[in-house]
Each structure stands twice: as C-alpha cells, then as structure tokens.
Amino acid sequence: MAGMRRRHSMELSARNQLSGTVTDIKLGGVMAEITVEIAGGHELVSVITRASAERLGLQAGDQVTVIIKSTEVMLGK
C-alpha cells in the first residue's frame, strides 16, 4: 500500500515528552533541522534524517511530541 501513511499509537519509556508546534523546517541533502515551539514560547531544535522528516510529512503548524531520551544530560555554569 504505497503512499498510505499509518499512525501507530504506542507507549514509550521516555519520560521527557513535550507537546509543541513545528515552526520551521530546514531540509538539507541528508538531514533536516526541525524547530518546535513548546510551552512558554520556548523552542527546541531536532536534527533528524531528511527521509524521516519526509516520511512523517512534517510541515510548519503540525502538532508534534518532542521525545527526549538521553543517557547523559550536561549542565554548565
């Protein structure tokens, strides 16, 4: 069934899940930079493959969930 998008609902182990709105998409040859505005007007930027951005059909204005899963979180002062 080429061309049909399927949405899957699944629970994730990642606790850091933030809802937001895609505000900007910059497509490169291989990678894509996706900017998402979250609560309080803060922005997060995710770099994913261009193929993933296209598969998700991402567009400015889309509601998305930012999922942060990391083994390290660094702080500087």
HELIX and SHEET records of a PDB file:
HELIX    1   1 ALA A   39  GLY A   41  5                                   3    
HELIX    2   2 ARG A   50  LEU A   56  1                                   7    
SHEET    1   A 4 GLU A  43  THR A  49  0                                        
SHEET    2   A 4 MET A  31  ILE A  38 -1                                        
SHEET    3   A 4 ASN A  16  LEU A  27 -1                                        
SHEET    4   A 4 GLN A  63  ILE A  68 -1                                        
END                                                                             
